[in-house]
Amino acid sequence: MKRILLFPLLFFAITIAHSQYLVNSGDLIQGGVEDGVKLISAYILPMNRAMMVGMNNTAFTRITYKDDNRHFNFSVRTSLVAIPEADRTFDVNNLNLQNMHPEDPNKTIAQTVFGDSLSQITLVSNKTTYDTTYNPYPTIEKKPLFKIKTLDGSGYHAMPLPYMNAAYRFKYTNFSLGFIPWITVPKSDVRLVLYSLSVHQNLAWFIKGLQDKPLAITLLGGYYHFYAHTDLDVQPNDNVSFNASLNNEAHGPYDNQEIKINYNSMFLSAAVSYTLKSFTFYGLAGYNTGTSHIQVLGNYPVYVADKTGAASITLEDITDPMDETDTYSRIKYTAGFQFDFLGMFYAQANYTFANYGGLGAAIGFRF
């Protein structure tokens, strides 16, 4: 079975830390569009939230504001977003599915994309047909029209979000651009891009008593956007048995399939930092909110009961089956430190206390 939806799981290389690819998610939509969208949305919920709010866990860096010629800053940053335990699984019974239900009523907990691996449950159609196979004698038994397995989790309970960042300092104000350049992921047709725009304002600009002091108060805010696109190749499931329909309906073609994923995030924060020789220690409080928009576009085969009665199950073509938007917001608190060395280089580590918080790191240089 060719799988229907691709989701981004970010992995980073040791030196560049920004490679990413989309992985197959499954045939959840084959049992009906409405139920399929519910299952897909529940499966990817933690990934959506991690992308919506986790991208700015490493947004802050204190840059020297002395009157020197180093106005530019370049860094590589990574947030290792911790997935809350409550969002690693979901109860299928809470989705109010219309066309299917768990085969075993005692097994209703399915994995999300960051849940455990090798832990599927089976969903069966609410409608039944008759099994007339010989086993080894002729039998007539009721059976579900179809069975669908939920998806395994990745087995990873954290999501790395790496990107590069370039900044320009004008007196006490920093203008930053974060980015993953428009790339095609190797060995796939996945295309993606990430960019962010942010401003850091040191209040020493307005409060003369803070100028040239080890204590700094900074306000920062910004916007992030992530986009990914790939073509899909979803064909009828070879593992589902059904008789050929006699109504001569035409199906397909299934050659115009694609997925588009957009994440947007905005944030506002206030930070207090203190510099002691080569070390800067800081604390930060902030708020951010984000939206996700996922579209599955094109023509797709979905299994339905044959209304003519000529077959047990047949195909129905569905166009543009998914167009879902979600939102998520949080308050966060971050503590960290920065170490400056060799005059122009710095390394940074921090931890964000919040849902979808976790570790962050950056390494960069000023010039």
C-alpha positions as CSV (number, residue, x, y, z in Angstrom):
1,M,0.0,0.0,0.0
2,K,1.3,3.4,-0.9
3,R,0.9,5.6,2.0
4,I,-1.1,8.8,1.9
5,L,0.4,11.5,4.0
6,L,3.9,12.7,4.7
7,F,4.9,14.4,7.9
8,P,8.0,16.3,8.8
9,L,10.4,14.7,11.4
10,L,13.4,16.9,11.7
11,F,16.9,15.4,12.0
12,F,20.1,17.4,12.0
13,A,23.6,16.7,10.7
14,I,26.5,17.3,13.1
15,T,27.9,20.4,11.4
16,I,24.9,22.0,9.6
17,A,22.0,20.8,11.9
18,H,19.2,21.6,9.5
19,S,18.4,18.5,7.4
20,Q,14.8,17.4,7.3
21,Y,12.6,14.9,5.5
22,L,9.0,13.9,5.4
23,V,8.1,10.3,6.3
24,N,5.1,8.2,5.2
25,S,2.2,8.3,7.7
26,G,-0.2,5.6,6.6
27,D,-3.5,4.9,4.9
28,L,-5.8,6.3,7.6
29,I,-8.0,8.2,5.1
30,Q,-8.9,5.0,3.2
31,G,-11.7,4.2,5.6
32,G,-13.5,7.5,5.0
33,V,-12.5,11.1,4.8
34,E,-14.1,12.4,8.0
35,D,-12.7,9.6,10.2
36,G,-9.3,9.7,8.4
37,V,-8.9,13.4,9.0
38,K,-9.7,12.9,12.7
39,L,-7.1,10.1,13.0
40,I,-4.5,12.1,11.1
41,S,-5.0,15.2,13.1
42,A,-4.7,13.2,16.4
43,Y,-1.6,11.5,15.1
44,I,0.3,14.7,14.2
45,L,-1.0,16.9,17.0
46,P,2.4,16.9,19.0
47,M,4.3,17.6,15.8
48,N,2.1,20.6,15.0
49,R,2.5,22.0,18.5
50,A,6.2,21.5,18.5
51,M,6.5,23.3,15.2
52,M,4.1,26.1,16.2
53,V,5.8,27.1,19.5
54,G,9.1,25.3,19.7
55,M,10.9,27.1,17.0
56,N,11.8,30.1,19.2
57,N,13.1,28.2,22.3
58,T,16.6,29.5,21.3
59,A,15.6,33.0,20.0
60,F,17.6,35.0,22.6
61,T,21.4,35.7,22.4
62,R,23.1,38.6,24.3
63,I,25.5,40.3,21.9
64,T,28.1,42.8,23.1
65,Y,26.8,46.4,22.7
66,K,30.1,48.1,23.0
67,D,31.1,50.6,20.4
68,D,33.1,48.4,18.2
69,N,33.0,47.3,14.5
70,R,31.4,43.9,15.1
71,H,27.9,44.6,13.9
72,F,27.1,41.2,12.4
73,N,26.4,37.9,14.0
74,F,26.0,34.4,12.5
75,S,25.0,31.2,14.4
76,V,23.6,27.7,14.1
77,R,20.8,27.0,16.6
78,T,18.9,23.9,17.7
79,S,15.9,23.4,19.9
80,L,15.4,19.9,21.2
81,V,11.6,20.2,21.9
82,A,10.4,17.8,24.6
83,I,7.0,16.2,23.8
84,P,4.7,16.0,26.8
85,E,3.8,12.5,27.9
86,A,0.0,13.3,27.5
87,D,0.5,14.1,23.8
88,R,2.4,10.9,22.9
89,T,-0.8,8.8,22.7
90,F,-4.5,9.4,22.1
91,D,-7.7,7.4,22.8
92,V,-9.5,6.5,19.6
93,N,-12.8,6.4,21.5
94,N,-12.5,10.1,22.1
95,L,-12.5,10.9,18.4
96,N,-16.2,10.0,17.8
97,L,-15.4,8.1,14.7
98,Q,-18.4,7.6,12.4
99,N,-17.4,4.6,10.2
100,M,-15.0,2.5,12.3
101,H,-14.2,1.4,15.8
102,P,-11.5,-0.5,17.7
103,E,-11.5,-4.3,16.9
104,D,-10.6,-5.0,20.5
105,P,-12.6,-2.8,22.9
106,N,-9.9,-3.1,25.5
107,K,-7.3,-1.7,23.1
108,T,-8.2,1.9,22.2
109,I,-5.0,3.8,22.9
110,A,-3.1,4.7,19.7
111,Q,0.3,6.3,19.3
112,T,1.0,9.8,18.0
113,V,4.0,10.5,15.8
114,F,6.2,10.8,19.0
115,G,4.7,7.7,20.7
116,D,6.1,4.3,21.0
117,S,7.1,2.2,18.0
118,L,5.6,-1.2,17.2
119,S,2.4,-0.4,19.1
120,Q,-0.5,-0.4,16.6
121,I,-4.2,-1.1,17.2
122,T,-6.7,-2.3,14.6
123,L,-9.8,-0.4,13.6
124,V,-12.6,-2.2,11.8
125,S,-15.6,-0.9,9.7
126,N,-18.9,-0.5,11.4
127,K,-20.5,-2.1,8.4
128,T,-20.2,-5.8,7.7
129,T,-20.3,-8.2,4.7
130,Y,-20.4,-12.0,4.4
131,D,-17.3,-14.1,4.1
132,T,-18.0,-17.0,1.8
133,T,-14.5,-18.6,1.6
134,Y,-13.8,-22.3,2.0
135,N,-11.9,-22.9,5.2
136,P,-11.8,-25.9,4.6
137,Y,-15.6,-26.2,4.1
138,P,-18.0,-23.6,2.8
139,T,-18.9,-21.0,5.5
140,I,-20.9,-17.9,5.6
141,E,-19.7,-15.5,8.3
142,K,-20.0,-11.8,8.8
143,K,-16.9,-9.8,8.7
144,P,-16.0,-6.0,8.6
145,L,-15.9,-4.3,5.2
146,F,-12.3,-3.3,6.0
147,K,-9.6,-3.2,8.6
148,I,-7.2,-0.4,9.2
149,K,-4.2,-0.3,11.6
150,T,-3.3,2.9,13.4
151,L,0.3,4.1,13.0
152,D,3.3,3.4,15.0
153,G,5.1,6.2,16.8
154,S,8.6,7.1,16.0
155,G,9.9,6.0,19.4
156,Y,11.4,9.4,19.9
157,H,10.0,11.7,22.6
158,A,11.7,14.9,21.5
159,M,11.9,16.8,18.2
160,P,15.0,18.7,17.1
161,L,14.3,22.0,15.3
162,P,17.6,23.3,13.9
163,Y,18.2,26.4,11.8
164,M,20.8,29.1,11.0
165,N,20.6,32.7,12.2
166,A,22.1,35.9,10.9
167,A,21.8,39.2,12.8
168,Y,22.8,42.9,12.4
169,R,23.3,45.2,15.4
170,F,22.5,48.9,15.2
171,K,23.6,50.4,18.5
172,Y,21.2,48.7,21.1
173,T,19.0,47.0,18.6
174,N,19.4,43.6,16.9
175,F,17.7,42.6,13.7
176,S,17.7,38.8,13.2
177,L,16.9,36.5,10.3
178,G,16.6,32.8,11.0
179,F,16.5,30.4,8.1
180,I,16.7,27.0,6.4
181,P,17.3,27.8,2.8
182,W,14.9,26.5,0.1
183,I,16.2,23.0,-0.4
184,T,15.1,19.6,-1.8
185,V,15.8,16.9,0.6
186,P,18.2,14.3,-0.8
187,K,16.7,11.0,-2.1
188,S,13.2,12.5,-2.1
189,D,11.1,15.2,-3.8
190,V,10.4,17.0,-0.5
191,R,11.0,20.7,-0.7
192,L,11.1,22.9,2.3
193,V,12.0,26.4,3.6
194,L,12.1,28.0,7.1
195,Y,12.5,31.7,7.9
196,S,12.1,33.9,10.9
197,L,12.3,37.7,11.5
198,S,12.9,39.1,15.0
199,V,14.0,42.2,16.8
200,H,15.9,42.4,20.1
201,Q,15.8,45.8,21.9
202,N,18.1,46.5,24.8
203,L,16.5,49.0,27.1
204,A,19.8,50.7,27.7
205,W,18.9,52.7,24.6
206,F,16.2,54.4,26.8
207,I,17.7,54.0,30.3
208,K,21.1,55.6,30.4
209,G,21.9,54.0,33.7
210,L,22.0,50.6,32.0
211,Q,24.6,51.5,29.4
212,D,27.9,49.8,29.7
213,K,26.7,47.8,32.7
214,P,26.8,44.0,33.2
215,L,23.1,44.0,33.8
216,A,20.9,44.1,30.6
217,I,17.1,44.1,30.1
218,T,16.0,43.1,26.6
219,L,12.6,43.0,24.9
220,L,12.3,40.7,21.9
221,G,9.6,39.7,19.5
222,G,9.4,37.9,16.2
223,Y,7.7,35.8,13.6
224,Y,8.5,32.3,12.2
225,H,7.2,30.5,9.1
226,F,7.9,26.9,7.9
227,Y,6.7,25.5,4.6
228,A,7.1,22.0,3.1
229,H,5.7,20.5,-0.1
230,T,5.9,17.1,-1.8
231,D,4.1,15.1,-4.4
232,L,2.3,11.9,-3.3
233,D,1.7,8.5,-5.0
234,V,-1.4,6.9,-3.4
235,Q,-2.9,3.9,-5.1
236,P,-5.6,1.4,-4.1
237,N,-4.6,-0.8,-1.2
238,D,-3.5,-4.3,-2.5
239,N,-4.1,-5.7,1.0
240,V,-7.9,-5.1,1.0
241,S,-10.0,-7.8,-0.7
242,F,-13.0,-6.7,-2.6
243,N,-15.0,-7.8,-5.6
244,A,-15.0,-5.8,-8.8
245,S,-18.0,-3.4,-9.0
246,L,-20.3,-3.9,-12.0
247,N,-21.4,-0.3,-12.3
248,N,-18.5,0.5,-14.6
249,E,-17.4,3.6,-12.6
250,A,-14.2,5.2,-13.7
251,H,-11.6,5.7,-11.0
252,G,-8.4,7.8,-11.0
253,P,-6.1,8.9,-12.3
254,Y,-4.2,9.3,-9.1
255,D,-1.3,11.3,-10.5
256,N,-2.0,14.8,-9.2
257,Q,-1.5,14.2,-5.5
258,E,0.4,16.6,-3.2
259,I,0.7,17.8,0.3
260,K,1.3,21.3,1.6
261,I,2.3,22.1,5.2
262,N,2.5,25.6,6.7
263,Y,3.4,26.6,10.2
264,N,3.3,30.2,11.5
265,S,4.4,31.4,15.0
266,M,4.7,34.8,16.7
267,F,6.3,35.5,20.1
268,L,7.0,38.2,22.6
269,S,9.5,37.9,25.4
270,A,11.4,39.9,28.0
271,A,14.9,38.9,29.2
272,V,17.2,39.9,32.0
273,S,20.9,39.0,31.7
274,Y,24.0,39.6,33.7
275,T,27.6,39.3,32.3
276,L,30.5,38.1,34.5
277,K,33.7,38.2,32.5
278,S,33.2,35.7,29.6
279,F,29.9,34.3,30.9
280,T,26.4,35.8,30.5
281,F,23.6,34.3,32.6
282,Y,20.0,35.1,31.6
283,G,16.4,34.4,32.4
284,L,13.5,35.0,30.1
285,A,9.7,35.0,30.2
286,G,7.5,35.0,27.1
287,Y,4.4,34.2,25.3
288,N,4.0,32.7,21.8
289,T,1.1,31.5,19.6
290,G,1.1,29.6,16.4
291,T,-1.1,28.1,13.6
292,S,-0.7,25.0,11.4
293,H,-2.3,24.5,8.0
294,I,-2.1,21.1,6.4
295,Q,-3.6,20.4,2.9
296,V,-3.8,17.1,1.1
297,L,-4.6,17.9,-2.5
298,G,-5.5,15.8,-5.5
299,N,-7.6,12.7,-6.2
300,Y,-7.5,9.7,-3.8
301,P,-9.1,6.3,-3.6
302,V,-11.4,5.6,-0.5
303,Y,-13.1,2.3,0.2
304,V,-16.9,2.3,0.6
305,A,-19.7,-0.2,0.6
306,D,-21.0,-0.9,-2.9
307,K,-24.4,0.8,-3.2
308,T,-25.4,-1.3,-6.2
309,G,-25.1,-4.5,-4.2
310,A,-22.9,-6.1,-6.9
311,A,-19.8,-6.1,-4.6
312,S,-19.0,-6.1,-1.0
313,I,-16.7,-3.1,-1.2
314,T,-15.7,-0.7,-4.0
315,L,-13.7,2.5,-4.6
316,E,-14.9,6.0,-4.4
317,D,-12.7,8.9,-5.6
318,I,-12.2,11.8,-3.1
319,T,-10.7,15.1,-4.2
320,D,-8.7,17.4,-1.8
321,P,-9.5,15.3,1.3
322,M,-7.8,17.4,3.9
323,D,-7.7,21.1,4.7
324,E,-7.1,21.5,8.4
325,T,-6.1,24.4,10.5
326,D,-5.1,24.3,14.2
327,T,-3.8,26.8,16.8
328,Y,-1.8,26.5,20.0
329,S,-0.4,29.0,22.5
330,R,1.7,28.9,25.6
331,I,3.6,30.9,28.3
332,K,7.3,29.9,28.6
333,Y,10.2,30.6,31.0
334,T,13.8,30.1,29.9
335,A,17.1,30.0,31.8
336,G,20.5,29.8,30.2
337,F,24.0,31.0,29.8
338,Q,26.3,32.2,27.0
339,F,30.1,31.7,26.9
340,D,32.2,34.1,24.8
341,F,35.7,33.0,23.7
342,L,38.5,33.9,21.4
343,G,37.2,37.4,21.1
344,M,34.5,36.8,18.4
345,F,33.0,33.3,19.1
346,Y,30.3,32.3,21.6
347,A,28.4,29.1,22.7
348,Q,25.0,29.1,24.3
349,A,22.9,26.6,26.2
350,N,19.4,27.0,27.7
351,Y,16.4,25.2,29.0
352,T,12.7,26.3,28.4
353,F,10.2,25.5,31.1
354,A,6.8,25.0,29.4
355,N,4.8,22.6,27.4
356,Y,6.9,21.8,24.4
357,G,10.0,23.3,26.1
358,G,13.3,21.5,26.5
359,L,17.0,22.0,25.7
360,G,18.4,24.6,23.4
361,A,21.9,25.3,22.0
362,A,23.6,27.7,19.7
363,I,27.2,28.4,18.5
364,G,28.2,31.4,16.5
365,F,30.6,34.3,15.9
366,R,30.5,38.1,15.6
367,F,32.3,40.1,12.9
